[in-house]
Amino acid sequence: MRLFVQRWLTLLLATVLLAVSSCLPSVSIRTRVLSKADMKNTRVIGSVSVKFTLHKRSLESLESLESIVKRAYEELIREAQSEYVGKNVDVVNILINSKVEGNFRSFTAHGNVISLDNAPPDSPERTPVRTYVQAEVDKPKGLEDAIKKVCSSVMTELPKGSKIAVMSITADDSKISALVLDEVEYNLVSAKNFTIVDRSTLDLIRKEHLIQTDGAFDDATLVKLGKLSGANVVIAGSIMKSGNTNRFSLKAMNVQSGQIITMARESY
């Protein structure tokens, strides 16, 4: 099973990083997440929890999110190895919660301990997994169902084994845009039929080729980025508001031909 994104320490968008700073009273981070299907083939032998504290000033750089995830994982692994002496273990499905306490932000991390003993090289236990960050964003009612329906419709039209680059989701609220982008990637990864280009790779390509964007991409730029990333399919979407109704839409394009493969939309 090699369908999770290669880097598990992946930074989300800079807008979500703001939630890790002192602006919000609390923030949750999900990392090293295994799908329900993979959990069925994974030997969970227990769970561990740890606590640690960081000064708010240390959370103001882009690298701080990666540092938080790395610190939590290291603390949990240390605790797991202490509790399960002599066993080859790892920690997955990590949930990190935090809150502000004066000039500090305290973190509580919890995860499932899994056994790596006798696990084959391609098993879920040995597969790198993705980091998902979820700040305190007021998710509009019905958005989650709309994402699932639209993603399901798009995926039925994509060839199995496609290498996909999810480029952008435009919306009036940048936090909602970041959240939806993350959920679209998660749905694609969970389908286990595709390979997803890591977002940090896409960000690096944009910087190297001086591609500027305010969040939206024209078709020519989508195709260009797709080719540079090695993807054969690019996906972009938007959330449009009309009165009391929102509409979420996605389109998938063939990188080689530049043609639209499929489009789907759902109102909520």
C-alpha positions as CSV (number, residue, x, y, z in Angstrom):
1,M,0.0,0.0,0.0
2,R,1.9,3.0,-1.3
3,L,-0.8,5.6,-1.7
4,F,0.0,8.0,1.2
5,V,2.0,11.2,0.5
6,Q,5.7,10.6,1.0
7,R,6.5,13.3,3.6
8,W,4.6,13.1,6.8
9,L,6.0,16.4,8.1
10,T,4.2,18.5,5.6
11,L,3.4,22.1,6.3
12,L,-0.2,23.3,5.7
13,L,-0.8,26.7,4.2
14,A,0.6,29.8,5.9
15,T,-3.0,30.9,6.7
16,V,-3.5,27.9,8.9
17,L,-0.2,28.6,10.6
18,L,-1.8,31.7,12.0
19,A,-4.0,29.4,14.1
20,V,-0.9,28.1,15.8
21,S,0.1,31.5,17.0
22,S,-1.4,33.3,20.0
23,C,-4.3,34.5,17.9
24,L,-6.5,31.6,18.7
25,P,-7.1,30.1,22.2
26,S,-6.7,26.5,21.0
27,V,-5.7,24.5,17.9
28,S,-5.8,20.9,17.0
29,I,-3.3,19.0,14.7
30,R,-3.8,15.6,13.3
31,T,-0.7,13.8,12.0
32,R,0.5,10.4,10.9
33,V,-3.1,9.5,10.1
34,L,-4.0,6.0,8.9
35,S,-7.2,5.4,7.1
36,K,-9.9,3.1,8.5
37,A,-9.1,0.5,5.9
38,D,-5.4,0.5,6.8
39,M,-6.2,0.4,10.5
40,K,-7.9,-3.0,10.0
41,N,-4.6,-4.4,8.9
42,T,-2.6,-2.7,11.6
43,R,-1.8,-4.2,15.0
44,V,-2.6,-1.6,17.6
45,I,-1.1,-2.6,21.0
46,G,-2.0,0.4,23.1
47,S,-1.9,4.2,23.3
48,V,0.3,6.9,24.8
49,S,-0.2,10.5,25.9
50,V,2.4,13.3,26.6
51,K,2.4,17.0,27.5
52,F,4.9,19.7,26.7
53,T,5.0,23.5,26.6
54,L,6.4,26.1,24.2
55,H,6.8,29.9,24.5
56,K,4.5,31.8,22.2
57,R,7.4,33.6,20.7
58,S,8.7,30.4,19.3
59,L,5.5,29.8,17.3
60,E,5.8,32.8,15.0
61,S,7.8,31.3,12.2
62,L,6.7,29.1,9.3
63,E,9.0,26.3,10.7
64,S,7.1,26.2,14.0
65,L,4.4,23.9,12.8
66,E,6.9,21.3,11.7
67,S,8.7,21.7,15.0
68,I,5.5,21.1,17.0
69,V,4.7,18.0,15.0
70,K,8.2,16.7,15.3
71,R,8.4,17.4,19.1
72,A,5.1,15.7,19.7
73,Y,6.1,12.6,17.7
74,E,9.5,12.4,19.4
75,E,7.9,12.6,22.9
76,L,5.2,10.0,22.0
77,I,7.8,7.6,20.6
78,R,10.0,8.0,23.7
79,E,6.9,7.2,25.9
80,A,5.9,4.3,23.7
81,Q,9.4,2.7,23.8
82,S,9.4,3.2,27.6
83,E,6.1,1.5,28.1
84,Y,6.7,-1.3,25.6
85,V,10.3,-2.3,26.3
86,G,11.7,-4.8,23.8
87,K,9.0,-4.2,21.2
88,N,9.5,-2.5,17.8
89,V,6.8,0.1,17.9
90,D,5.6,3.3,16.1
91,V,2.9,5.9,16.9
92,V,0.2,6.8,14.5
93,N,-3.2,8.7,14.5
94,I,-1.6,11.4,16.6
95,L,-3.9,14.2,17.9
96,I,-2.2,17.3,19.3
97,N,-4.4,19.8,21.2
98,S,-3.1,23.0,22.6
99,K,-4.2,26.1,24.6
100,V,-2.6,29.4,25.6
101,E,-1.5,29.8,29.2
102,G,0.0,33.3,29.7
103,N,3.1,33.6,27.5
104,F,3.2,29.9,26.8
105,R,1.2,27.4,24.7
106,S,0.7,24.0,26.3
107,F,0.3,20.9,24.2
108,T,-1.2,17.5,24.9
109,A,-0.5,14.8,22.3
110,H,-2.2,11.4,22.1
111,G,-1.6,8.5,19.7
112,N,-2.1,4.8,18.9
113,V,0.9,2.5,19.5
114,I,1.3,-0.1,16.8
115,S,3.7,-3.0,16.5
116,L,6.2,-3.2,13.7
117,D,7.4,-6.7,14.6
118,N,7.0,-9.0,11.6
119,A,5.3,-6.2,9.5
120,P,6.0,-6.6,5.7
121,P,7.8,-3.6,4.1
122,D,4.6,-2.4,2.2
123,S,2.3,-2.7,5.2
124,P,0.4,0.3,6.6
125,E,2.7,0.2,9.6
126,R,5.7,1.0,7.5
127,T,4.0,3.4,5.1
128,P,4.7,7.2,5.6
129,V,1.5,9.0,6.4
130,R,0.2,12.5,6.0
131,T,0.0,15.4,8.4
132,Y,-3.4,17.2,8.7
133,V,-3.9,20.4,10.6
134,Q,-7.3,21.6,11.7
135,A,-7.5,25.0,13.3
136,E,-10.6,26.3,15.0
137,V,-12.5,27.1,11.8
138,D,-16.2,27.5,11.7
139,K,-17.1,24.9,9.1
140,P,-20.3,25.8,7.2
141,K,-23.1,23.3,7.7
142,G,-23.1,20.7,4.8
143,L,-19.6,21.5,3.6
144,E,-18.2,18.2,4.6
145,D,-20.9,16.2,2.8
146,A,-20.5,18.5,-0.3
147,I,-16.7,17.8,-0.4
148,K,-17.3,14.0,-0.2
149,K,-19.9,14.0,-2.9
150,V,-17.9,16.2,-5.3
151,C,-14.7,14.3,-4.7
152,S,-16.5,11.0,-5.2
153,S,-17.9,12.2,-8.5
154,V,-14.5,13.5,-9.8
155,M,-12.6,10.3,-8.7
156,T,-14.9,8.0,-10.7
157,E,-13.7,9.8,-13.9
158,L,-10.0,9.6,-13.1
159,P,-7.8,6.7,-14.3
160,K,-6.5,4.5,-11.5
161,G,-2.9,5.1,-10.7
162,S,-3.1,8.8,-11.7
163,K,-0.5,11.1,-10.2
164,I,-2.5,14.1,-9.0
165,A,-1.6,17.6,-8.0
166,V,-4.3,19.5,-6.0
167,M,-3.4,23.1,-6.9
168,S,-5.9,25.4,-5.2
169,I,-9.3,26.0,-3.7
170,T,-10.5,29.6,-3.9
171,A,-12.9,31.0,-1.3
172,D,-13.7,34.3,0.4
173,D,-12.4,32.8,3.7
174,S,-8.7,31.8,3.5
175,K,-9.1,29.4,6.5
176,I,-12.0,27.6,4.8
177,S,-10.0,27.5,1.6
178,A,-7.1,25.8,3.4
179,L,-9.4,23.4,5.2
180,V,-11.2,22.3,2.0
181,L,-7.9,21.9,0.2
182,D,-6.7,19.5,3.0
183,E,-10.0,17.6,2.9
184,V,-9.9,17.1,-0.9
185,E,-6.4,15.7,-0.6
186,Y,-7.5,13.4,2.3
187,N,-10.4,12.1,0.2
188,L,-8.1,11.4,-2.7
189,V,-5.5,9.6,-0.5
190,S,-8.2,7.6,1.2
191,A,-9.5,6.2,-2.2
192,K,-6.2,4.3,-2.5
193,N,-6.3,4.6,-6.3
194,F,-4.0,7.6,-6.8
195,T,-0.6,9.2,-5.9
196,I,-0.8,12.8,-4.6
197,V,2.0,15.3,-5.2
198,D,3.1,16.7,-1.9
199,R,2.0,20.3,-1.3
200,S,5.5,21.4,-0.2
201,T,6.8,20.2,-3.5
202,L,4.2,22.3,-5.3
203,D,5.2,25.3,-3.2
204,L,8.9,24.8,-4.0
205,I,8.1,24.6,-7.7
206,R,6.2,27.9,-7.6
207,K,9.0,29.6,-5.8
208,E,11.7,28.2,-8.2
209,H,9.8,29.3,-11.3
210,L,8.6,32.6,-9.8
211,I,4.9,31.7,-10.3
212,Q,2.9,34.3,-8.4
213,T,-0.7,33.6,-7.5
214,D,-3.4,35.0,-5.1
215,G,-4.9,31.5,-4.8
216,A,-6.5,31.2,-8.1
217,F,-4.8,29.6,-11.2
218,D,-5.7,30.0,-14.9
219,D,-5.7,26.7,-16.9
220,A,-2.3,27.4,-18.5
221,T,-0.7,27.8,-15.1
222,L,-2.4,24.7,-13.8
223,V,-1.0,22.7,-16.7
224,K,2.5,24.2,-16.4
225,L,2.7,23.4,-12.7
226,G,1.3,19.9,-13.3
227,K,4.1,19.2,-15.8
228,L,6.8,20.6,-13.5
229,S,5.5,18.4,-10.6
230,G,5.4,15.2,-12.7
231,A,1.6,14.9,-12.3
232,N,-0.6,13.8,-15.1
233,V,-3.8,15.2,-13.6
234,V,-4.3,18.6,-11.9
235,I,-7.3,19.6,-9.7
236,A,-8.5,23.0,-8.7
237,G,-11.7,24.1,-7.1
238,S,-13.7,27.0,-5.7
239,I,-16.4,27.9,-3.2
240,M,-18.9,30.5,-4.4
241,K,-21.6,32.1,-2.3
242,S,-25.0,33.2,-3.7
243,G,-27.4,34.5,-1.1
244,N,-27.8,31.9,1.6
245,T,-26.4,29.1,-0.6
246,N,-22.8,28.1,-1.2
247,R,-21.6,26.0,-4.1
248,F,-18.4,23.9,-4.0
249,S,-17.0,22.8,-7.4
250,L,-13.9,20.9,-8.6
251,K,-12.4,20.4,-12.0
252,A,-9.7,17.9,-13.1
253,M,-7.5,18.5,-16.1
254,N,-5.3,16.3,-18.2
255,V,-1.8,17.8,-18.0
256,Q,-0.6,16.5,-21.4
257,S,-3.6,17.6,-23.4
258,G,-4.7,20.6,-21.3
259,Q,-8.3,19.4,-21.6
260,I,-10.8,19.2,-18.7
261,I,-11.4,15.5,-17.7
262,T,-14.3,16.1,-15.5
263,M,-16.1,18.7,-13.3
264,A,-18.4,18.3,-10.4
265,R,-20.3,20.7,-8.1
266,E,-22.5,20.6,-5.1
267,S,-24.6,23.2,-3.3
268,Y,-24.9,23.3,0.5
